[in-house]
Amino acid sequence: MSSMVGRPETRYVAVGDADVAYQVLGNGPVDLLYCWGLGSHVELWWESPALSEFLIRLASFSRLIFFDRRGTGASDSVTRTAIPTWEEWTEDVLAVLDVVGSKRTAILGGLDGGSIAMLFAAMHPELVSALILLNTSPRFLKADDYPIGAPPEVVDVLLETLVTRWGSAEFVRLVNPSLDDNAELARYWGMTMRSSVTPRNAAAQYNSIVRNDVRQALPLIQAPTLVLHVGQNPLLPIAYGRYLAEHIDGATFVELPGGDLGPTPANYPVTDEVAEFLTGERPLVEIERILTTVLFTDIVSSTERAVSLGDQRWRDLLDAHDRAVREQLRRFRGREINTTGDGFVTSFDGPARAIRCAEAIVEATGKLGIGLRVGLHTGECEIRGDDLGGLAVHIAARVAATADPGEILVSQMVKDLVVGSGINFTECGEHDLKGIPGSWRLFGVAI
């Protein structure tokens, strides 16, 4: 799917004395404005495969208009003593829609961007063709007539956390729990948040946001509305989403699995829900077949090491292992496909570079006292979003399982493709690979 849309150019529109950054991508029949909250960054999101994939999925069925409101991302910052009101932020939406020539627009509003979207839909019903509200609320603070809101003391703790932990790994995982298993995306997401706005400014903006209330706009929303809300995040309980659906005439409510508030891989199903709501059809998963080299790693005796070290020391060692592997993947331009708990599945567009990366990984993890089994195979694979499938993946895994500790084994295909590269091999004979038909001739890389 990622081949469908190229990285768009960032442009700016003046809103008063400020410049608001925006991008337009895709050429679908529906205009869709993505109104995200604090932490958005139209430039940096494209540096992450996971974040950019979310945008690409939205653009696959729409003309996607993505922007940073004032005070976040690539747009002009705001001072802590002059935070815009919701009404003032709707001026950003109006200016962006006007400059791109959008006359009827579906709006996807998430987190604090949701309140902007609600208010805009009520103020400009002639411009809004549909409204999708994602993990948001018309009011965040508890009131006598809004008992589901957060108590003031909880809000105070949250604001202090923003000052001290904005963009930290701890805060990123609070917002997106699935990133406990994706350290690389958690690191990148934190960097994006810090680049988007400073900690005290983030706290100042949220201090204003949580004290605002747009409930009066809900009965005035005329556009067909879809409310999407995750069921397992303590910061934004699902009661917020249910409240919206109950107070917007004709709204449809969908509970999403998990607890991620942001556009992580766990929330890719959001794009399917949006596509079906706007077009009547869920997009087909594009299957792309490519010839690629799969590199599979596995830690030797990982269970025994975990038992001998204990949970915390093993976790620390495993984190160090993951960092070492990812550093070499970046160096040799490998693509991380998946992790297996104690190993990696990666791919390369060149087998020689894959072998060089395997050598570097074995060396780097060896310095940590970790032994690896490594297997490589080149074959045809299916690309489904960020995932990689096909027999070649299974063959690489079986080749790795055959390797001795510290050994890099490759299939005949890999060896034949790197002739003339200066890489030397040792003959390892014929092997039966579990679950794979035939007999396989394997070679060890001479390190």
Secondary structure, DSSP 8 states (H G I E B T S, - for coil): -TTSS-----EEEEETTEEEEEEEE---SEEEEEE--TT--TTGGGGSHHHHHHHHHHHTSEEEEEE--TTSTTS----TT----HHHHHHHHHHHHHHTT-SSEEEEEETHHHHHHHHHHHH-TTTEEEEEEES--SB-B-BTTBTTSB-HHHHHHHHHHHHHHTTSHHHHHHH-GGGGG-HHHHHHHHHHHHHHS-HHHHHHHHHHHTT-B-GGGGGG--S-EEEEEESS-TTS-HHHHHHHHHHSTT-EEEEESS---SS-GGGTHHHHHHHHHHHSS------EEEEEEEEEEEETTHHHHHHHH-HHHHHHHHHHHHHHHHHHHHHTT-EEEEE-SS-EEEEES-HHHHHHHHHHHHHHHHTTT--EEEEEEEEEEEEETTEEESHHHHHHHHHHHHS-TT-EEEEHHHHHHTTTSS--EEEEEEEE-TTS-SEEEEEEE--
